[in-house]
Amino acid sequence: MAMSPERTRSDPRSPWRRLRLAGIAAALLASAAMAPVAQSAEPELPPLTTEAGTPRLPGKFVWIDLVTSNMETARNFYSRLFGWEFRRMGDAATGYSLVLNDGRPVGGVVDVTARPNVPVNPRWVAYISVPDVAQAQKAIIGAGGRQLVAAKTFPKRGEQAVFADAEGAVFGVIKSAGGDPADFMAEPGDWIWIQLLSRDVQKATGFYRSFAGYEVVENKESSRKNQFLLVSGAFARAAVSQLPANHPKAPPIWLPFVRVESLAQSLTVAQQLGGRIAVMPRPDLFEGRMAVVADPSGAMVGMLQWDDERDQGRKTRP
């Protein structure tokens, strides 16, 4: 999962100095907190990386799952929008499919229809690498978070659990069994960035620093006030931005972004497939190269057109 387009040792703000997300919050007014996901028959998940000797990268977002009530609609939408492939893991009772981009696993899909009596608002749930899940759980609960899915160990994947932060934003933590994916520049169809929209950015940054060990850096070059970057291992891993006070019903939420080659074309395809444009491209939003869409079930996902000339000098996949 590539979410770190550029090293940030000298300036953690540099990859995102023009990234402005002021319009996103208004698009999320209808979202609600995700209910706990009931555990059923569990699939055999693949490792996060197959490269030997890969270290763990605490603080990096290393995996992401879509929780949805319509697997077939999601499969049709995302395969045609991003070129993803889907591979069912286990039998139908597991309700889980692997998502691949160019043959590489980039996430999964949890079908809650295979897990009765689990009401859920469709959404993407991202997982943060941690050195110890039990210690992270203790820190999360101590900081006002709550556990949604109990810790479970998957032999090839590692140990993972799902939580809601103090404001209700849903996320997961994971201690990988064999190391985390290395930091490469995202390719089209890969995850390239993730954003937390919060009502109290000071409280939110403290919450995530308490268990993930982030360095918190204020993004002073952004036109938005109260935007901060969560930094680990010399990379900006995520941004935390303030939800506007004039939208009191907008819930705090983690919003991930996929790299696309043509934002205009991707938006056209998304609409043709039954998606809704939640945030249109605007000059003040990364020079008009980013937008947010809701898939047919309502799950929000961002799209970012990161042009090839911006990749020069950055580490790409071998």
Buried (B, 14 or more C-beta within 10 A) or exposed (E): BBBBBBBBEEEBBBBBEBBBBBBBBBBBEEBEBBBBBEEBEEBEBBBBBEEEEBEBBBBBBBBBBBBBBBBEBBBBBBBEBBBBBBEBBBEEEBBBBBBBBEEBBBBBBBBBEBBEEBEBBBBBBBBBBBEBBEEBBEBBEEBEBEBBBEBBEBEEBBBBBBBBBBBBBBBBBBBBBBBBBBBBBBBBBBBBBBBBBBBBBEBBBBBBBBBBBBBBBBBEEBEBEBBBBBBBBBBBBBBBBBBBEEBEEBBBBBBBBBBBBEBEEBBEBBEEBEBBBBBEBBEEBBBBBBBBBBBBBBBBBBBBBBEEEBBEEBBEEE
